[in-house]
Amino acid sequence: MNPNTQTTAEATSTPVEAHPRAFEPITLVITVLMSVLGALIGIVLITSLGVSPNTAVIGALVAMLIGRIPVGVLARMRSQHRQNLVQSAISGSTFAAANSLLTPIAVPFALGRTDLVWPMLGGAVIGLAVDSWVLYRVFDSKLLPATGSWPAGIAAAETIKAGDTGGRKAAVLGVGAVVGLVGALFKFPTSAAGVGFLGNIWALAMFGVGLAVGQYAPDFGFDLGAERVPHGLMVGAGLVALVQALLLMRTRKGSTGPAADAESDEDERTVQAPRLRRGLLEGMGLFVCGAIVVAIAGGVVGRLSVPALVGWVALAGIAAIVHQLIVGLAAMHSGWFPAFAVTLIFLIIGLVLHIPTVPLALMVGYTASTGPAFADLGYDFKAGWLLRRNAVPWQPFEIEGRRQQYLAQLVGFGVALVVVAIAWKSFFSDGRVPPVSEVYVATIKGGLEPGTMTTMLLWAIPGALIQLIGGPSRQMGVLLATGLLVATPDAGWMVLGALAIRQAYTMWRRRGLTDPEARKESDEQSENDLSLVGAGLVAGSSLNDVGQLTKAL
């Protein structure tokens, strides 16, 4: 799925195509309007149903419809790249408003400390800003490659391409979307089946197993969630994933053989090891600075001794970046991100360390502000990467397009901040508080059951081993823990069934082929066909999620 690499002569002799700009008047106006809609959808659904839908497909569809209005200036929206900017902004606005801003400020509110809502909002803004900055810096690196699955990004890109070209691809995508929508209406997690057609087979197999075990374990008398078994697995897998991420930051020199081949693959990426290293280190430093701001604005400074304050700032900074990476890796491979569960892990660590109630609540809110926007921006960059693959020369166009997407998302984040700042008081006063925030506060007040940390540490061992065996490209431990934590009914069967169909279809297309090149070409065509089906299922499920707005209202 890598874009065709261009020769140096071609790259220098061919004029660089100008990518549409995020701040063009017509694009900016539509972006702002769609971002307002996305933010409202996000806060309504997160406070009523506890979910935040991916609105990227909605943004793409609206931009396509606007482009077909027979008015001169609106015809600009027929550009796939402008549609990509709009869908980036609306999805960013939705996740920013719901997950990165409203959920964190609901924690001090549910605790009864309304005086800390505004300081927490300031901290959440910092978390959101750093979150998106780090992803912008490290996307298409060995850690978070553009060739990764990023299922929602594929769905958005294929929707835009199908609307532009029509034909067989549009038909396949449309049928998949209808099936996904109808299935979702009947409460089947069709997006899980879609993901099964799109991602890494090993990672998704572990995800499907986790989903199935998490669903059926209570039937056999094992409440894994109550025993914190999935959380322990995630702790072990997350620690190994963090070490693997640090190892990917190394720059190898003078390698030969397989290592040299790996370096050759990395040369095709737009972000190599030095920039990955700088991006993650910058993120860590900025998250620590944000934790200091939260400590000062939230009054943590006066509640803790100097050593305890230093420890609190360090833990908050580490929690923010680890939360970000685990959520991003899970989202890249599975399309799900276990933000709630990973935040809960750091909450439990805070309880074990006997952090006082208010500092712990602020740390939890700050940690919760990271991750979702990181994952969503990855989806959007993936969509843009797919749409820009045929540009000549490719790399300058890709880099500029990614920058414009980042700017469009910043517009969405700004709109989300304004909407949340205006709306939070009326929502919270009506009792419409995100359910996950209430769970955080209930856990803080209730404390830990005896032996919780011991159980988590014991289960961290197999989680670490599975993650180590799978390696950084498969993230098997993180995905197994994600499946156990999500445990959506019937989603395991959907993922595993899709994987079985995927394998069977690939083998069927291979029948009678003995030449290795022919088999490879057949496998690539199989992946392309099934990617369209998977993208349609994800798109249809996303439409149903957005349609839940009427139920919420």
N, C-alpha and C positions, 0 to 999 in steps of 0.2 A: 504493500500500500504506500510505499515511498514515492514521492513525486519523481519524475524523471530528472536526473541530474543533468545540468547543462555544462557544456564545455566552456572553457575560459573565453575562447574566441567568440563563441555565440553570445555569452553573457555580456561581453563588452561591446559587441557590434549591434545588438538589438536594443532599441529604446525601451526603457522601463515603463510599463503601463502604469498610469496613475491610479492608485486605489481611491475610491470615494472617501471623503472625509466625514468624520462624525459630526463636525460642527457646520456642515453645509446647512443653510437655512431650512430647507424642506425636510432634510433628514433630522435635524435637531428638533423641529417642531413635532414631528411624528414620534420621535424618540421620547420626548418629554410627556406627550399625551399617553403613549402606551405605557410609560413607566409609572404614571399615576394610576392607571388601571391595574398594572401588575402589583403595585404596593398595596392597593386596596384589596385585591384578591388574596394576597398573602396574609394580611393581618386579619381579614374576616375568617379565612379557613383555619389559620393556626389557633385562633381563639375559640372557634366553635367546634371544629372537628379534629384539631390537633395535628393537621397535616399542612404542608406547604407544597403546592403543585408546581411542576415545571411548566411555565407559561411560554417557553420558547417557540413551540409550534404555533400557538395562538398569534404571537408576534409576527412570525413568518407569514402566516396565512393572511393577516390583516395587511401587512406590507404588500403582499402580492395583489390583493384586491385593490388597494389604493393605486398601485402601478397600472392597473387596467382602466382607471377612470380617464376618459378622453379629455384631459386638461393638460396643456403643455408641461407645466412644471411638475405635475404629479407623475408624468411618464418616467421621470428619473427613478422612481421606485421599482421599475421593472428590472433594475440591476440586482443580480443575486447578491452582490456584495453590500448594497444598501439594505436589502432585506436582512442580511446577516447582522448588520449593525443594529437594526431595530429589534431583532429577536434576542440579541445579546443584552440590550438595555432592559427589555421588559423582564427577562428571566432573572437578571441581576437584581432588579428592583424588587421582585417578588421574594427572592430568598433573603435579600438584605433586610427588607422590612420585617418579614416574619421571623426568621431564624437568628439573624445577626444583631438586630436592634430590639425588637419587641420582646422576644423571649428573655434576653438578659435583664432588661429593666423590670420585667415582671417578677424577678427573684426578690429584690428588696421590697417591692410592693407587697407581694404575698407574705413577706416576713413582717409586714406592718411598719416598715421604715420608708414611708413615702418621701422623706427628705433625702434619701439616697438615690432616688430615681434619676434625677438629672446628672449627678456625678457618674452613675452607672452608664447612662446614655453616652456621656463623653468617653468613657472607657470602651464601650462597645463600638463607637465610631472609630477609635484608634485600632481596635482589633480587626474591624472590617477593612479599614484602609491597608493595614499591614498584610492581612490575609490575601487581598487581591494583588498587592504589589509583589509579594513573594511568588505567587503563581505566574504572574506576568514575567517575572525574571527567570523562572526555572521550567516553564512549559516547553516540551520538546527536548528535554534532557534525557539522560539514561534512566533517571528516577521516574520521571513523568513524561514518557514519550508521546509524541503526536500519533504514533502508530498504535498506542494503547486503545482499549475498547471505547471508553467514554460513550456509552450507549445513547444517552439523550442527545449528544452532539451528532451522532450519525443520523438519528431520527430527524433532527432539525435540518441537517444538510440535505438529506434525501427528499424531504418535503419541499424544500426550496428548489432543488434541481428538477423534481417531478413537475412542479408547477410551471417551470420555465420550458421544459422540453416535451412533456407529455409522453405519449407512446407506451411501449410495453412496461418500462420502469414505473411510469405513473400508475398504470393499471395494477401492477403487482403491489406497489406501495399502498394504493387506495384500498385494495381488497384486504391487505394486512391491517390497515387502519380501521376498516369497518369491523373486522373480526375482533381487533383489540378493544374497540369502543363497545361493541355488543357484549363481549365477554366481561368487561369491566362493569357494565350496567347490571350484569347478573352476579356481581361480587367475585368474579374470578380474577386473580392477579395476572392479567395477560401481559403486563409489562415484564413480569418475571420470565415468561416464555420468550418474549422478544429479546431480552438480555441473553438468554441461552443461545440464541442464534448469532450473537455479536462478539462475545468476549473470549478470553483465553479459556480453553477447555478444562485445564487442570484447576484453575482458579474457580471457575463456575461450578465444577463438580464438587469441590469442597463447600462452596456456598450453598449448593442445592442440598448436600448432605446435612449441613448445619440447619437449614430451614426445616427439613423433614424431621430431624431429631428434636429440634426445638418445639415443633408442633405436637409430636406424639409422645414425648417423654412424660408429660403429666398424666397421660392415660395409663402409664405403668407405675405411677406413684412417685415420679421424680420431678420435682419442681426446680428445674435447673436455674431459672432466674432468681428464685428466692434464695437458693444456695450460693448464688454468685459464681456459678461454674463458668458461664460464658465470659463474665468479666475477668475471671482469672486467666482463661485462655487468651483473651485479648491483651492482658498485661504482658504475658510471656511473648506472644506473637508481636506485639507492638514494640517491645524492647529490642527484639531481634531485628524487626523492620527498621528501627532507628539506627542500629549498628550497620545494617546493610546500606542504608541511605548514606551514612558517613563514608563507607567504603567506596561508594559510587562517586564520591566527591574527589577521589584521588585522580591525579593525572599520571598515566603510565608513559614511560619513555623507553624507546629502544626495544619494544616487545616484538616477538616473532610468533609464528604459528597461530593457534586459536586466539591468543591475546591480540595479535596484530589484526586479525579479522574483526575482532570486537571493536578495536580502535577505528578500523575502516568504516564500520557501521556507524560509529559515533560521529565520524566526519560528515556524514550525511545529515546529521541533526543540526538545528540552528542554535542549540545551547549545548556547549561542551562542559567538561568537568570544572574548569576554573570558574566559569560563570555560575554553574550550579553551586559551587562552594561559596562564592560571594553572596549569591542570593539567599541561601539558607542562613549564613552567618549574619547578613544584614537583617533578615527576619528575626533571628534570635535577639539581636541587639535592640531592634525596634519594639519587640514584644516586651522586653525587660523595661524599656523606657515607658511604654504604655502602662505597665504594672505600677511603676513609680507614680505616674499621674493618678491612677486609680487610688493608690494608697494615700496620696495627699488629699485628693478631692473627697474621698470617702471617709476620711478620718481614721484610717487604719494606723497612721503614724502615732497617734496618741493612745492607741489601744495596746500596742505591742512594744516589747523591749527592743533595743537596737539589734541584737542578734536575731530575735524572732522576726523583726521587720525585714532584715536582709534575707532570711530564709523564705519569708512569704513572697517577697518580690521575685526571688530566684525560682521558687516553685510555680508561681503564676506565669512567669515567662516561659519556663520549660513546658508547663501544661499547655500553653497556647500553641506552641509550635509542634509539639507531639500530637496534640489533638488535630491540628491542621493536616499533618502528614498522614495520619492514620485514616482520617475521613477522606482525604484526597485519593489515597491508594485504593480504598474500598470502593469509592465512587467510580474510579477509572476502570476497575475490573468488573464491577457488578451492577453499577447504576444505582445502588443503595449507599447511603452513608450513615453509619451508626453514631451520629453526633450525640444524641441523648445518652447512649450507653457509655461512650468514652468520657463524656463530661462527668457522668456518675462515678466512673472509676477514680477520677481525681478528687471528686467529692469524698469518696470513701477514704482515700489516702489522707485527705485533710482531717477527717474525723479521727483516723488512727493517730495522726500527729497532734490531736487535741487543739486544732486551730479554733479560736473563739468564733461564735456564731456569725457576727457581722463580717469580720474579715473573710471567713469561709464563704459566706454568701456572695461577697464581692468577687472573690476568686472564681467561684463557679460561674457567675454571670460573665466575667471577662473571658473565661475559657470557652463558654458557649457561643461567644460572638465570633469565634474563629471556626473554620472548617466548611460550613455550607457555601459561603461565597467562593471559597477556594475551589470547591468541587464544581460549582456552577460555572465559574469562569473557565475551568477545564473543558466542560461540555461545549461551551460556546467557541473556545479556541479550536476544538476538534472540528466543529461544524465549519468554521472559517477555513481551516487547513484543508478540508475536503473540497470546499468550493474553489480554493485558489490553486489547486494542484496542477492545473494545466497552464498556468501563467508562464510566460517566457520573457526574460529570465525569471526563474521561480523564486529564488531566495529573497531578493530585494522586495518583491511584491508581497511575499508571505510575511516578512518582518514588518513592513509598513501596514499591511492589513491587520496584523495582530495588534499593532499599536493603536490603530483606529478603533478596533473592538474594545480595547482597554479603556480608551477615552469614552466610548459610548456607555460602557458599564459604569464608569465614574458618574456620568450623567444620571443613570438609573439609581446609583447609590445616593446621590444628592437628593433626588426626588423622594426616595424612600425615607431618608432622614427627615425631610420636611413633613411628609405624611405622618410618620410615627410621632414626631414632636407635637403635631396638632391633635392627633387622634387618640393617643394612649390614655389620656385622663378619662375621656368619655367611655372608652371600651372597658377600662379597669373598674370604673365606678359602677358600671352595669354588671359587674361580675364576670366579664369576658376576659379571663386570664388564660394564657396558654397552659394546657394541662401539664406539660413537661416541667414548667416552672414551679407549679404547685407540688409536683413530685420531688423536685430538688429541695424545696423548703420543708416538706414533710420528712424527708430523709435527714436533713440537718437537725430538725427538732427531735426526731425519734432516736437518732444515734444508731449505733451498730449492734447487730446481734453478736453474742459471744462466738468467737472462732471464725468470724467472717474473713479477716485478713489471712488467717492460716489457710483456709480453704482456697482463697484466691491465689496464694503463693504456691500451693500444691498443684493447682490446675494450670498455673503459669508454665510449669515444666513441659507438659505435652504441647502446649501452645507454642512455646519457643522451639521445640524440636520439629514440629510440623512446618513452622515458618522457615526454619533453617534448611530442612530437606528440600522444600519447594523453591527456595531462592527468591531473590528480589523480583524476578520477572513474573512469577506466578502468584506470590503473596498468599499462599495456601492457608497459612495459619490465621492471618488477618481475615480472610474470606470465610473460613470455618467459623470463627468467632462472630463475624458479622451475621452470618446466617442464624446462628443460635440466638443472637441478641434480637434480631428482627422477628424471626419466627412467625411470619405472616401465614395464615392458614392457606394451604394448598399451593403456596408459592414453590415449595420444594419439588412437588410433582411437576409443576410447570417448567422449572429450570432443568430438571433431570430428563423430562420428556423431550424438551427441545434439543438437549444435547444428544439424546438417542436418535431423534429424527435427523439431526445434523450429520451424525456419523453415518447413518444408513443412507442418506441421500448422496453423501460423498462417495461411499463405496459403490452405490448403484451407478453413478456417473463414470466411475473408474472401470466398470466391467469390460473385459476384453482388451484393456490397454496394458501393454507391457513396456513400452518405451518410457523411460523416466521423465523425459521432457513433456510427453503427452499426458502422463499422469499428473505432473505438476500443474500443467495448464488446466486440466480438468478440475483439479482441486481448487484452483483459484476461481474458476467459473462457479463452482459450487458455493464457495464463500460469498461471491458477489450476489448470487441469487438469494441465498439465505439471509444475507445482510439486508436486502430490500424487505424481505418478509419481517425480519426482526425489527427494523426501523418502523415499519407500518404498525406493528403491534404496540411498540412503545409510544408512537405518536397518537394512536387511538386511545390508549390508556390515559395519556396526558390530557387529551380533550375531555375525557370523562372526569378527571380530577378537577379541571377548571369548571366543568359543568356543575360540580358540587356546590358552587357559589349560591345557586338558587336555593338549595337545601339549607345552607347555612343562614341565608337571609330570611 
